[in-house]
Amino acid sequence: MNEECLLEVNRVNTFYGLSHILFDVSLKVYKGEIVGLLGRNGAGKSTTMKTIMGITPPKSGEVIYKGEAITGKPPYLLFRMGIGYVPDDRRVFSDLTVEDNLEIVYRRTNQWSKHRVYELFPHLKDIRSRKAGHLSGGEQQMLTIARALMGSPELLLLDEPTEGLAPIIVKSLEDQIRKLKEAGISILLAEQNVRSALKLVDRVYVIDNGVIKFEGTKKALEENEEIKRRYLLI
């Protein structure tokens, strides 16, 4: 693993209105690794992702990407800087075809093309003229990831990518996430599907009620029965 720190979240505190959701959350993603942000539903995973992406900027703390403070910058700017974001609700353009969904993306570089995306997701090529609103959940998830890739990200934030998907689709998605790592993309993976995440990650943060309760290697988590029992569905 390259020890270049790509993303650093330092003691962020995020609120929804008067509700304090994240409490001094800190994490790091180094170049070339997949980092898991694990926790139960409502633990603060999605809020952490939205805080990084500037959708719900923190009241205090900072987010640093490639050595530059990006706290609260709008999502479109972060996308142009090389951060791809796949939200938990997928948000495809339902009236547009698969191909149109891919073509409307801002292209930061030509590293990823439709051809390369279709190599990773061959099924999308087969359904490229179908409207996105008529796709299954698994197909929409593939499309959302493919659309993020069209911006040639260096860092990809995946928020609950396996949620609501059939086991056979989850296995396929795991294979594709591994290929993204092989292609040099660093990934922050928020998941409550711990068994799936542990097949992919290098390091892990466990969050509960907006507080980081554990950080360490995948092996350290697998051996920590108390953390698994108290904070994870495993």
Residue frames as qw, qx, qy, qz and C-alpha x, y, z in Angstrom:
[[0.000, 0.886, 0.464, 0.000, 0.00, 0.00, 0.00],
 [0.343, 0.481, -0.033, 0.806, 1.21, 3.46, -0.90],
 [0.351, -0.493, -0.561, 0.564, 1.36, 5.58, 2.27],
 [0.018, 0.162, 0.159, 0.974, 0.14, 8.71, 0.49],
 [0.134, 0.462, 0.708, -0.517, -2.92, 9.98, 2.37],
 [0.071, 0.367, 0.610, 0.698, -5.65, 10.77, -0.13],
 [0.388, -0.653, -0.321, -0.565, -8.49, 11.71, 2.22],
 [0.320, -0.060, -0.672, 0.665, -8.36, 12.90, 5.80],
 [0.396, -0.699, -0.369, -0.467, -11.41, 13.68, 7.92],
 [0.354, 0.137, -0.567, 0.731, -10.42, 15.51, 11.13],
 [0.080, -0.317, -0.665, 0.671, -12.78, 15.69, 14.11],
 [0.201, -0.252, -0.408, -0.854, -15.89, 16.67, 12.17],
 [0.159, 0.354, 0.730, -0.562, -19.13, 17.51, 13.97],
 [0.145, -0.170, -0.593, -0.774, -22.21, 17.53, 11.76],
 [0.279, 0.287, 0.610, -0.684, -25.75, 18.58, 12.63],
 [0.039, -0.456, -0.710, -0.535, -29.18, 18.21, 11.01],
 [0.330, -0.782, -0.237, -0.472, -30.83, 21.35, 12.30],
 [0.382, -0.727, 0.399, -0.408, -30.38, 21.18, 16.09],
 [0.974, -0.181, 0.125, -0.058, -29.65, 17.45, 16.08],
 [0.098, -0.732, 0.664, 0.118, -25.98, 16.60, 16.60],
 [0.951, 0.221, -0.061, -0.206, -25.30, 13.59, 14.32],
 [0.825, 0.280, -0.303, 0.385, -21.50, 13.18, 14.01],
 [0.521, -0.847, 0.102, 0.012, -19.24, 13.63, 17.05],
 [0.230, -0.768, 0.566, 0.191, -15.54, 14.32, 16.35],
 [0.933, 0.231, 0.274, 0.036, -15.42, 11.79, 13.50],
 [0.006, 0.765, -0.562, -0.316, -11.91, 11.25, 12.12],
 [0.896, 0.114, 0.419, 0.091, -10.77, 8.82, 9.42],
 [0.005, -0.666, 0.539, 0.516, -8.15, 8.45, 6.69],
 [0.896, 0.363, 0.256, -0.014, -8.03, 6.80, 3.28],
 [0.331, -0.583, 0.544, 0.504, -4.61, 6.11, 1.80],
 [0.499, 0.530, -0.434, -0.530, -3.94, 5.79, -1.89],
 [0.440, 0.272, -0.830, -0.208, -4.71, 2.34, -3.25],
 [0.008, -0.049, -0.924, 0.378, -6.78, 0.97, -0.37],
 [0.453, -0.485, -0.532, -0.526, -10.40, 0.13, 0.34],
 [0.007, 0.102, -0.642, 0.760, -11.50, 1.42, 3.73],
 [0.329, -0.495, -0.770, -0.230, -14.71, 0.20, 5.32],
 [0.218, -0.208, 0.343, -0.890, -16.99, 2.47, 7.34],
 [0.410, -0.236, -0.867, -0.157, -19.17, -0.10, 9.06],
 [0.167, 0.030, 0.562, -0.810, -22.17, 0.24, 11.33],
 [0.208, 0.475, 0.845, -0.129, -25.83, -0.46, 11.78],
 [0.089, 0.661, 0.501, 0.551, -28.59, 1.45, 10.02],
 [0.265, -0.910, -0.189, -0.256, -28.66, 5.01, 11.38],
 [0.771, -0.392, -0.109, 0.490, -25.14, 4.82, 12.84],
 [0.094, -0.877, 0.111, 0.458, -23.90, 7.86, 10.89],
 [0.628, -0.024, 0.576, 0.523, -22.36, 6.28, 7.78],
 [0.364, 0.677, 0.490, 0.410, -24.36, 8.21, 5.18],
 [0.151, -0.982, -0.088, 0.066, -23.98, 11.47, 7.10],
 [0.559, -0.539, 0.386, 0.499, -20.20, 10.96, 7.09],
 [0.526, 0.268, 0.585, 0.556, -20.28, 10.51, 3.31],
 [0.140, 0.866, 0.396, 0.271, -22.47, 13.60, 2.86],
 [0.379, -0.875, 0.069, 0.294, -20.18, 15.59, 5.14],
 [0.574, -0.250, 0.490, 0.607, -17.16, 14.66, 3.00],
 [0.363, 0.425, 0.617, 0.554, -19.07, 15.54, -0.20],
 [0.042, -0.030, -0.041, 0.998, -20.20, 18.94, 1.10],
 [0.319, -0.466, -0.661, -0.494, -23.89, 18.00, 1.04],
 [0.556, -0.788, -0.240, -0.106, -24.17, 18.44, 4.82],
 [0.409, 0.586, -0.417, 0.561, -21.05, 20.47, 5.73],
 [0.607, -0.357, -0.583, 0.406, -19.76, 20.04, 9.29],
 [0.244, -0.953, -0.122, -0.129, -20.14, 22.73, 11.94],
 [0.266, -0.827, 0.492, 0.052, -16.56, 22.08, 13.01],
 [0.759, -0.149, 0.584, 0.245, -13.61, 19.98, 11.93],
 [0.282, 0.679, -0.395, -0.551, -12.14, 19.68, 8.46],
 [0.895, 0.257, 0.361, 0.048, -12.02, 17.46, 5.39],
 [0.061, -0.735, 0.515, 0.436, -8.73, 17.31, 3.46],
 [0.891, 0.361, 0.276, 0.020, -8.28, 15.77, 0.01],
 [0.762, 0.386, 0.028, 0.519, -4.78, 15.38, -1.45],
 [0.494, -0.147, -0.224, 0.827, -3.48, 17.89, 1.08],
 [0.067, -0.271, -0.172, -0.945, -6.09, 20.55, 0.29],
 [0.203, 0.270, 0.673, -0.658, -8.90, 21.61, 2.65],
 [0.169, -0.218, -0.686, -0.673, -12.22, 20.88, 0.91],
 [0.001, -0.372, -0.778, 0.506, -14.57, 21.30, 3.88],
 [0.273, 0.651, 0.441, -0.554, -18.02, 22.36, 2.64],
 [0.082, 0.332, -0.544, -0.766, -17.04, 22.70, -1.03],
 [0.749, 0.256, 0.107, -0.602, -20.03, 21.87, -3.30],
 [0.824, -0.008, 0.565, 0.031, -20.28, 18.30, -4.65],
 [0.727, 0.676, 0.101, 0.065, -19.80, 19.29, -8.30],
 [0.115, 0.874, -0.459, 0.106, -16.41, 20.84, -7.46],
 [0.568, -0.446, 0.687, -0.080, -15.31, 17.75, -5.54],
 [0.861, 0.336, 0.383, -0.008, -16.36, 15.59, -8.49],
 [0.535, 0.824, -0.138, 0.123, -14.15, 17.73, -10.73],
 [0.161, -0.774, 0.592, -0.153, -11.30, 17.30, -8.26],
 [0.442, 0.305, -0.842, -0.060, -11.53, 13.51, -8.56],
 [0.249, -0.013, 0.826, -0.506, -13.99, 12.35, -5.87],
 [0.433, -0.173, -0.677, -0.569, -16.78, 10.11, -7.15],
 [0.327, -0.057, 0.632, -0.700, -19.87, 9.61, -4.98],
 [0.405, -0.192, -0.798, -0.403, -22.42, 6.82, -5.19],
 [0.395, -0.279, 0.374, -0.791, -25.27, 7.70, -2.80],
 [0.245, 0.033, 0.938, -0.243, -27.36, 5.07, -1.03],
 [0.533, 0.514, 0.489, -0.461, -30.51, 6.06, -2.98],
 [0.620, 0.185, 0.615, 0.451, -28.79, 5.70, -6.40],
 [0.135, 0.781, 0.085, -0.604, -30.41, 8.75, -8.04],
 [0.410, 0.115, 0.663, 0.616, -30.33, 7.75, -11.69],
 [0.305, 0.296, -0.117, -0.897, -31.95, 10.04, -14.27],
 [0.527, 0.184, 0.808, -0.191, -34.98, 7.83, -14.76],
 [0.597, 0.696, 0.223, -0.331, -36.25, 9.42, -17.99],
 [0.275, 0.750, -0.544, -0.257, -32.87, 9.04, -19.71],
 [0.943, 0.172, -0.283, -0.018, -31.41, 5.88, -21.20],
 [0.841, -0.407, 0.082, 0.347, -28.45, 4.08, -19.63],
 [0.643, 0.277, 0.171, 0.694, -26.19, 5.53, -22.32],
 [0.013, 0.806, 0.135, 0.576, -27.53, 9.07, -21.82],
 [0.653, -0.757, -0.036, 0.001, -26.94, 8.78, -18.06],
 [0.794, -0.226, 0.155, 0.542, -23.28, 8.07, -18.81],
 [0.491, 0.470, 0.260, 0.686, -22.89, 10.75, -21.48],
 [0.118, -0.904, -0.185, -0.366, -24.11, 13.72, -19.42],
 [0.722, -0.594, -0.082, 0.344, -21.26, 13.40, -16.90],
 [0.069, 0.944, -0.319, -0.038, -18.50, 16.01, -16.68],
 [0.943, 0.160, -0.116, 0.269, -15.31, 14.35, -17.94],
 [0.419, -0.851, 0.240, 0.208, -12.31, 15.24, -15.79],
 [0.103, -0.520, 0.745, 0.405, -9.97, 13.13, -17.93],
 [0.749, 0.262, -0.382, -0.474, -10.43, 10.45, -20.60],
 [0.103, -0.360, 0.907, -0.193, -9.18, 7.72, -18.27],
 [0.365, 0.267, 0.864, -0.219, -12.65, 6.16, -18.14],
 [0.302, 0.128, -0.463, -0.823, -14.77, 5.94, -21.28],
 [0.812, 0.033, 0.095, -0.575, -18.09, 4.28, -22.06],
 [0.768, 0.318, -0.552, -0.072, -16.13, 1.44, -23.62],
 [0.263, 0.301, -0.780, 0.482, -14.13, 0.86, -20.43],
 [0.475, -0.124, 0.463, -0.738, -17.23, 1.16, -18.25],
 [0.863, 0.150, -0.137, -0.463, -19.03, -1.41, -20.41],
 [0.586, 0.326, -0.727, 0.148, -16.05, -3.75, -20.02],
 [0.040, -0.186, 0.745, -0.639, -16.50, -3.57, -16.24],
 [0.489, 0.262, 0.591, -0.585, -20.31, -3.83, -16.45],
 [0.047, -0.015, 0.808, 0.587, -21.04, -5.84, -19.65],
 [0.086, 0.561, 0.819, -0.084, -24.73, -6.05, -18.76],
 [0.069, 0.712, 0.180, -0.676, -25.07, -2.26, -19.00],
 [0.024, 0.319, -0.601, -0.733, -23.97, -2.42, -22.62],
 [0.022, 0.278, 0.930, 0.237, -26.76, -4.91, -23.34],
 [0.052, -0.750, -0.647, 0.125, -29.37, -2.54, -21.87],
 [0.327, -0.184, 0.009, 0.927, -27.78, 0.77, -22.92],
 [0.132, -0.260, -0.382, -0.877, -30.91, 2.01, -24.75],
 [0.406, -0.575, -0.709, -0.030, -33.27, 1.19, -21.87],
 [0.183, -0.765, 0.048, -0.616, -34.57, 4.03, -19.71],
 [0.225, 0.291, -0.742, 0.561, -32.93, 4.05, -16.28],
 [0.516, -0.186, 0.339, -0.764, -36.31, 4.22, -14.52],
 [0.906, 0.066, -0.172, -0.382, -37.12, 0.76, -15.88],
 [0.489, 0.405, -0.739, 0.224, -34.01, -0.92, -14.48],
 [0.782, -0.439, -0.436, 0.069, -33.85, -3.30, -11.52],
 [0.465, -0.876, 0.119, 0.038, -32.18, -2.20, -8.28],
 [0.772, -0.281, 0.361, 0.442, -28.99, -4.06, -9.19],
 [0.549, 0.513, 0.357, 0.555, -28.91, -2.51, -12.67],
 [0.055, -0.957, -0.095, -0.267, -29.44, 0.97, -11.22],
 [0.629, -0.710, 0.218, 0.230, -26.59, 0.40, -8.77],
 [0.729, 0.063, 0.390, 0.559, -24.27, -0.64, -11.62],
 [0.322, 0.755, 0.305, 0.483, -25.32, 2.45, -13.57],
 [0.299, -0.952, -0.002, -0.063, -24.71, 4.81, -10.64],
 [0.688, -0.494, 0.343, 0.406, -21.21, 3.42, -10.13],
 [0.628, 0.328, 0.440, 0.552, -20.56, 3.51, -13.89],
 [0.124, 0.915, 0.222, 0.313, -21.70, 7.13, -14.03],
 [0.467, -0.854, 0.173, 0.152, -19.32, 8.05, -11.18],
 [0.747, -0.181, 0.420, 0.482, -16.48, 6.31, -13.04],
 [0.511, 0.693, 0.325, 0.392, -17.06, 8.45, -16.13],
 [0.097, -0.984, 0.090, -0.123, -15.57, 11.33, -14.13],
 [0.715, 0.370, -0.447, 0.389, -12.31, 9.32, -13.75],
 [0.514, -0.810, 0.111, -0.260, -12.23, 9.52, -9.93],
 [0.355, 0.458, -0.729, 0.365, -9.16, 8.87, -7.82],
 [0.109, -0.001, 0.800, -0.590, -11.36, 8.34, -4.76],
 [0.447, -0.293, -0.619, -0.575, -14.78, 6.69, -4.82],
 [0.302, -0.101, 0.625, -0.713, -17.28, 7.00, -1.96],
 [0.439, -0.170, -0.789, -0.394, -19.68, 4.04, -2.05],
 [0.366, -0.177, 0.483, -0.776, -22.63, 4.43, 0.31],
 [0.636, 0.081, 0.664, -0.384, -24.38, 1.11, 1.05],
 [0.326, 0.373, -0.612, -0.617, -23.86, -0.32, -2.47],
 [0.179, -0.033, -0.976, -0.118, -25.28, -3.76, -1.59],
 [0.310, 0.176, 0.570, -0.741, -28.44, -2.52, 0.12],
 [0.669, 0.380, 0.268, -0.579, -31.58, -4.28, -1.14],
 [0.499, 0.509, -0.596, -0.370, -29.71, -6.39, -3.69],
 [0.984, -0.048, -0.048, -0.166, -30.04, -10.16, -4.18],
 [0.697, -0.539, 0.413, 0.229, -27.04, -12.25, -3.02],
 [0.767, 0.261, 0.401, 0.427, -26.01, -13.14, -6.58],
 [0.277, 0.882, 0.099, 0.367, -25.95, -9.43, -7.53],
 [0.450, -0.862, 0.234, 0.008, -23.97, -8.61, -4.35],
 [0.808, -0.223, 0.406, 0.364, -21.32, -11.18, -5.32],
 [0.592, 0.576, 0.302, 0.475, -21.03, -9.66, -8.80],
 [0.036, -0.967, 0.001, -0.253, -20.75, -6.16, -7.30],
 [0.669, -0.656, 0.291, 0.194, -17.97, -7.34, -4.95],
 [0.775, 0.122, 0.381, 0.490, -16.01, -8.58, -7.97],
 [0.352, 0.785, 0.218, 0.462, -16.45, -5.24, -9.71],
 [0.337, -0.933, 0.107, -0.071, -15.33, -3.29, -6.62],
 [0.774, -0.370, 0.352, 0.375, -12.16, -5.43, -6.50],
 [0.636, 0.433, 0.350, 0.535, -11.51, -4.54, -10.15],
 [0.030, 0.958, 0.080, 0.273, -11.85, -0.84, -9.32],
 [0.576, -0.751, 0.277, 0.165, -9.13, -1.22, -6.68],
 [0.772, -0.005, 0.432, 0.466, -6.95, -3.04, -9.22],
 [0.422, 0.719, 0.298, 0.466, -7.52, -0.10, -11.59],
 [0.419, 0.151, -0.240, 0.862, -5.97, 2.21, -8.97],
 [0.325, -0.618, -0.180, -0.693, -9.11, 3.76, -7.47],
 [0.116, 0.046, -0.752, 0.648, -9.12, 4.23, -3.69],
 [0.451, -0.454, -0.586, -0.497, -12.49, 3.51, -2.06],
 [0.194, -0.107, 0.630, -0.745, -14.34, 4.50, 1.11],
 [0.434, -0.215, -0.786, -0.385, -17.06, 1.89, 1.49],
 [0.397, -0.178, 0.468, -0.769, -19.95, 2.51, 3.90],
 [0.566, -0.061, -0.754, -0.327, -21.77, -0.75, 4.65],
 [0.629, -0.359, 0.445, -0.527, -24.00, -2.44, 7.17],
 [0.978, 0.154, -0.107, -0.091, -23.48, -5.71, 5.25],
 [0.370, -0.767, 0.522, 0.050, -20.33, -6.53, 7.24],
 [0.810, -0.054, 0.558, 0.173, -19.73, -9.96, 5.70],
 [0.639, 0.696, 0.225, 0.238, -19.67, -8.45, 2.22],
 [0.039, 0.968, -0.220, 0.114, -17.47, -5.52, 3.27],
 [0.589, -0.620, 0.512, 0.084, -14.90, -7.73, 5.01],
 [0.847, 0.243, 0.391, 0.266, -14.25, -9.54, 1.71],
 [0.486, 0.769, 0.158, 0.383, -13.08, -6.25, 0.23],
 [0.146, -0.969, 0.100, -0.175, -11.57, -3.88, 2.78],
 [0.600, 0.357, -0.490, 0.522, -7.99, -3.34, 3.94],
 [0.140, 0.003, -0.576, 0.805, -8.84, -1.28, 7.03],
 [0.295, -0.604, -0.700, -0.239, -12.01, -0.61, 8.97],
 [0.110, -0.161, 0.373, -0.907, -13.74, 2.09, 11.01],
 [0.235, -0.495, -0.836, -0.036, -16.81, 1.12, 13.04],
 [0.116, -0.232, 0.094, -0.961, -19.28, 3.92, 13.75],
 [0.286, -0.517, -0.806, 0.035, -22.20, 3.92, 16.18],
 [0.180, -0.877, -0.405, 0.186, -24.45, 6.85, 17.10],
 [0.277, 0.938, -0.035, 0.204, -22.13, 9.20, 15.21],
 [0.371, -0.789, 0.490, -0.001, -18.99, 8.16, 17.13],
 [0.653, 0.439, -0.617, -0.004, -16.07, 6.10, 15.79],
 [0.808, -0.492, 0.218, -0.241, -15.90, 3.10, 18.15],
 [0.822, -0.208, 0.446, 0.284, -13.12, 1.13, 16.45],
 [0.522, 0.779, -0.293, -0.186, -10.41, 1.54, 13.86],
 [0.511, -0.469, 0.708, 0.135, -7.96, -1.05, 12.69],
 [0.145, 0.273, -0.825, -0.474, -7.17, -3.73, 10.15],
 [0.748, -0.056, -0.389, -0.535, -9.73, -6.16, 8.83],
 [0.632, 0.019, -0.746, 0.210, -8.01, -8.93, 10.81],
 [0.064, 0.076, -0.585, 0.805, -8.19, -6.91, 14.05],
 [0.564, -0.058, 0.044, -0.823, -11.94, -6.46, 13.59],
 [0.767, 0.016, -0.572, -0.289, -12.50, -10.12, 12.74],
 [0.541, -0.003, -0.735, 0.410, -10.81, -11.05, 16.03],
 [0.070, -0.091, 0.426, -0.897, -12.69, -8.47, 18.14],
 [0.185, -0.418, -0.880, -0.125, -15.85, -10.27, 19.24],
 [0.099, -0.573, -0.519, 0.626, -17.00, -7.46, 21.55],
 [0.110, 0.377, -0.207, -0.896, -17.00, -4.78, 18.85],
 [0.219, -0.075, -0.803, -0.549, -18.80, -7.11, 16.42],
 [0.206, -0.464, -0.850, 0.137, -21.40, -8.05, 19.02],
 [0.094, -0.580, -0.411, 0.697, -22.05, -4.50, 20.27],
 [0.127, 0.612, -0.089, -0.776, -22.00, -2.48, 17.08],
 [0.257, 0.320, -0.674, -0.614, -22.38, -4.69, 14.02],
 [0.859, 0.114, 0.156, -0.473, -24.99, -7.00, 12.57],
 [0.511, 0.471, -0.716, -0.070, -22.77, -10.06, 12.41]]
